[in-house]
Amino acid sequence: MRIDPIRSPKTVFFTREQRGPGITSDRAAGATHFTCAVGAMMRFRVAPRDVSREAAARRIGLTPAQFDTRYDNLVARGFPASDPDTGNFDLLAIDRWCDARHPHLFGGENIMQARDASNVVRDRISKMKVGASR
């Protein structure tokens, strides 16, 4: 697709594969020159990050009624509250909350890390003392 700078900004060239709903031909059948509104040309799908209460319920496998009855318990367990202005729920926060329930699978606070060297040395010295005293 390219915009013709000489013609009006609403005139756009499309290949046959790019032609879709809302795009009309300016020439006979088989032409590759089509016109569409600039608004239609600029449209693309945006996946919202904040979703309604119903979508948040579906995300965790509950019906909206089940979600409403269990909401206080979910929030007490760390479930992300809704946005105070929009009333919507953050999908990414919901996903992270779900992952945090299983830290052994998705990481979290129990991630394996390097041990403190002073503790390692103290443990080894104590084991050596016990072994030497036998």
C-alpha positions as YAML, in Angstrom:
chain: A
units: angstrom
residues:
- id: 1
  name: MET
  ca: [0.00, 0.00, 0.00]
- id: 2
  name: ARG
  ca: [1.25, 3.48, -0.82]
- id: 3
  name: ILE
  ca: [-0.38, 6.90, -0.82]
- id: 4
  name: ASP
  ca: [-0.33, 8.89, -4.05]
- id: 5
  name: PRO
  ca: [1.00, 12.39, -3.14]
- id: 6
  name: ILE
  ca: [-0.47, 14.03, -6.26]
- id: 7
  name: ARG
  ca: [-4.02, 12.82, -5.76]
- id: 8
  name: SER
  ca: [-6.12, 13.46, -2.68]
- id: 9
  name: PRO
  ca: [-4.86, 11.92, 0.58]
- id: 10
  name: LYS
  ca: [-7.82, 9.56, 0.43]
- id: 11
  name: THR
  ca: [-6.50, 7.82, -2.67]
- id: 12
  name: VAL
  ca: [-4.41, 4.80, -1.80]
- id: 13
  name: PHE
  ca: [-2.88, 2.00, -3.85]
- id: 14
  name: PHE
  ca: [-3.47, -1.54, -2.57]
- id: 15
  name: THR
  ca: [-2.43, -4.92, -3.85]
- id: 16
  name: ARG
  ca: [-5.17, -7.48, -4.36]
- id: 17
  name: GLU
  ca: [-4.15, -9.23, -1.13]
- id: 18
  name: GLN
  ca: [-4.44, -6.01, 0.91]
- id: 19
  name: ARG
  ca: [-7.91, -5.15, -0.33]
- id: 20
  name: GLY
  ca: [-10.53, -5.65, 2.34]
- id: 21
  name: PRO
  ca: [-13.88, -4.32, 3.58]
- id: 22
  name: GLY
  ca: [-14.40, -0.60, 3.06]
- id: 23
  name: ILE
  ca: [-12.00, -0.39, 0.11]
- id: 24
  name: THR
  ca: [-13.56, 0.26, -3.28]
- id: 25
  name: SER
  ca: [-12.07, 0.00, -6.75]
- id: 26
  name: ASP
  ca: [-11.63, 3.12, -8.91]
- id: 27
  name: ARG
  ca: [-11.05, 1.07, -12.04]
- id: 28
  name: ALA
  ca: [-12.44, -1.98, -13.78]
- id: 29
  name: ALA
  ca: [-12.39, -5.40, -12.13]
- id: 30
  name: GLY
  ca: [-8.89, -6.61, -11.36]
- id: 31
  name: ALA
  ca: [-7.49, -3.14, -10.76]
- id: 32
  name: THR
  ca: [-5.02, -2.52, -7.96]
- id: 33
  name: HIS
  ca: [-5.97, 1.13, -7.38]
- id: 34
  name: PHE
  ca: [-8.52, 1.54, -4.61]
- id: 35
  name: THR
  ca: [-9.91, 4.37, -2.56]
- id: 36
  name: CYS
  ca: [-10.73, 4.31, 1.11]
- id: 37
  name: ALA
  ca: [-11.29, 6.82, 3.86]
- id: 38
  name: VAL
  ca: [-8.14, 7.76, 5.73]
- id: 39
  name: GLY
  ca: [-9.81, 6.61, 8.98]
- id: 40
  name: ALA
  ca: [-10.32, 3.12, 7.56]
- id: 41
  name: MET
  ca: [-6.70, 3.04, 6.43]
- id: 42
  name: MET
  ca: [-5.46, 3.92, 9.92]
- id: 43
  name: ARG
  ca: [-7.52, 1.33, 11.82]
- id: 44
  name: PHE
  ca: [-5.81, -1.52, 13.58]
- id: 45
  name: ARG
  ca: [-6.71, -3.79, 16.47]
- id: 46
  name: VAL
  ca: [-5.66, -2.64, 19.93]
- id: 47
  name: ALA
  ca: [-5.88, -5.22, 22.68]
- id: 48
  name: PRO
  ca: [-6.95, -3.38, 25.82]
- id: 49
  name: ARG
  ca: [-4.89, -3.89, 28.95]
- id: 50
  name: ASP
  ca: [-7.69, -2.81, 31.29]
- id: 51
  name: VAL
  ca: [-10.87, -4.83, 31.03]
- id: 52
  name: SER
  ca: [-14.34, -4.90, 32.51]
- id: 53
  name: ARG
  ca: [-15.39, -6.88, 35.58]
- id: 54
  name: GLU
  ca: [-16.90, -9.56, 33.31]
- id: 55
  name: ALA
  ca: [-13.65, -9.99, 31.36]
- id: 56
  name: ALA
  ca: [-11.62, -10.13, 34.58]
- id: 57
  name: ALA
  ca: [-13.94, -12.86, 35.85]
- id: 58
  name: ARG
  ca: [-13.52, -14.84, 32.62]
- id: 59
  name: ARG
  ca: [-9.73, -14.43, 32.88]
- id: 60
  name: ILE
  ca: [-9.70, -16.42, 36.12]
- id: 61
  name: GLY
  ca: [-12.37, -18.88, 35.01]
- id: 62
  name: LEU
  ca: [-15.36, -17.53, 36.91]
- id: 63
  name: THR
  ca: [-18.76, -16.28, 35.88]
- id: 64
  name: PRO
  ca: [-19.48, -12.64, 36.76]
- id: 65
  name: ALA
  ca: [-21.80, -13.79, 39.57]
- id: 66
  name: GLN
  ca: [-19.14, -16.08, 41.03]
- id: 67
  name: PHE
  ca: [-16.57, -13.30, 40.72]
- id: 68
  name: ASP
  ca: [-18.81, -10.87, 42.62]
- id: 69
  name: THR
  ca: [-19.39, -13.30, 45.49]
- id: 70
  name: ARG
  ca: [-15.68, -14.18, 45.79]
- id: 71
  name: TYR
  ca: [-14.25, -10.71, 45.10]
- id: 72
  name: ASP
  ca: [-13.57, -9.75, 48.74]
- id: 73
  name: ASN
  ca: [-11.75, -13.02, 49.38]
- id: 74
  name: LEU
  ca: [-9.73, -12.62, 46.16]
- id: 75
  name: VAL
  ca: [-8.64, -9.09, 47.13]
- id: 76
  name: ALA
  ca: [-7.70, -10.34, 50.60]
- id: 77
  name: ARG
  ca: [-5.41, -12.86, 48.87]
- id: 78
  name: GLY
  ca: [-3.73, -10.10, 46.84]
- id: 79
  name: PHE
  ca: [-5.93, -10.02, 43.73]
- id: 80
  name: PRO
  ca: [-5.48, -6.62, 42.02]
- id: 81
  name: ALA
  ca: [-8.31, -4.21, 42.78]
- id: 82
  name: SER
  ca: [-10.11, -2.34, 40.03]
- id: 83
  name: ASP
  ca: [-8.95, 1.09, 38.90]
- id: 84
  name: PRO
  ca: [-10.67, 3.76, 41.01]
- id: 85
  name: ASP
  ca: [-11.43, 5.97, 37.99]
- id: 86
  name: THR
  ca: [-12.48, 3.47, 35.32]
- id: 87
  name: GLY
  ca: [-13.56, 0.50, 37.42]
- id: 88
  name: ASN
  ca: [-11.59, -1.74, 35.04]
- id: 89
  name: PHE
  ca: [-9.08, -4.44, 35.94]
- id: 90
  name: ASP
  ca: [-5.48, -4.67, 34.71]
- id: 91
  name: LEU
  ca: [-5.00, -7.95, 32.80]
- id: 92
  name: LEU
  ca: [-1.25, -7.96, 33.31]
- id: 93
  name: ALA
  ca: [-1.69, -7.54, 37.08]
- id: 94
  name: ILE
  ca: [-4.21, -10.40, 37.08]
- id: 95
  name: ASP
  ca: [-1.75, -12.62, 35.18]
- id: 96
  name: ARG
  ca: [1.05, -11.77, 37.61]
- id: 97
  name: TRP
  ca: [-1.24, -12.51, 40.55]
- id: 98
  name: CYS
  ca: [-2.05, -15.90, 39.03]
- id: 99
  name: ASP
  ca: [1.66, -16.61, 38.48]
- id: 100
  name: ALA
  ca: [2.52, -15.57, 42.05]
- id: 101
  name: ARG
  ca: [0.25, -18.31, 43.38]
- id: 102
  name: HIS
  ca: [2.75, -20.84, 42.00]
- id: 103
  name: PRO
  ca: [6.26, -19.43, 42.67]
- id: 104
  name: HIS
  ca: [7.87, -22.84, 42.13]
- id: 105
  name: LEU
  ca: [6.65, -22.74, 38.52]
- id: 106
  name: PHE
  ca: [6.91, -19.06, 37.64]
- id: 107
  name: GLY
  ca: [9.56, -17.71, 39.99]
- id: 108
  name: GLY
  ca: [8.84, -15.29, 42.75]
- id: 109
  name: GLU
  ca: [10.25, -14.82, 46.19]
- id: 110
  name: ASN
  ca: [11.57, -18.37, 46.40]
- id: 111
  name: ILE
  ca: [13.88, -18.03, 43.41]
- id: 112
  name: MET
  ca: [17.19, -19.85, 43.81]
- id: 113
  name: GLN
  ca: [19.91, -17.32, 44.46]
- id: 114
  name: ALA
  ca: [23.54, -17.37, 45.47]
- id: 115
  name: ARG
  ca: [23.99, -18.11, 49.16]
- id: 116
  name: ASP
  ca: [25.67, -15.67, 51.51]
- id: 117
  name: ALA
  ca: [29.35, -16.68, 51.69]
- id: 118
  name: SER
  ca: [29.60, -16.05, 55.44]
- id: 119
  name: ASN
  ca: [26.80, -18.58, 56.06]
- id: 120
  name: VAL
  ca: [28.47, -21.14, 53.79]
- id: 121
  name: VAL
  ca: [31.82, -20.78, 55.59]
- id: 122
  name: ARG
  ca: [30.18, -20.94, 59.03]
- id: 123
  name: ASP
  ca: [28.35, -24.16, 58.06]
- id: 124
  name: ARG
  ca: [31.53, -25.76, 56.70]
- id: 125
  name: ILE
  ca: [33.59, -24.85, 59.77]
- id: 126
  name: SER
  ca: [30.95, -26.26, 62.10]
- id: 127
  name: LYS
  ca: [30.84, -29.52, 60.09]
- id: 128
  name: MET
  ca: [34.64, -29.73, 60.19]
- id: 129
  name: LYS
  ca: [34.63, -29.28, 63.98]
- id: 130
  name: VAL
  ca: [32.02, -32.01, 64.41]
- id: 131
  name: GLY
  ca: [34.00, -34.35, 62.14]
- id: 132
  name: ALA
  ca: [37.32, -33.63, 63.95]
- id: 133
  name: SER
  ca: [35.82, -34.31, 67.36]
- id: 134
  name: ARG
  ca: [34.84, -37.90, 66.47]
...
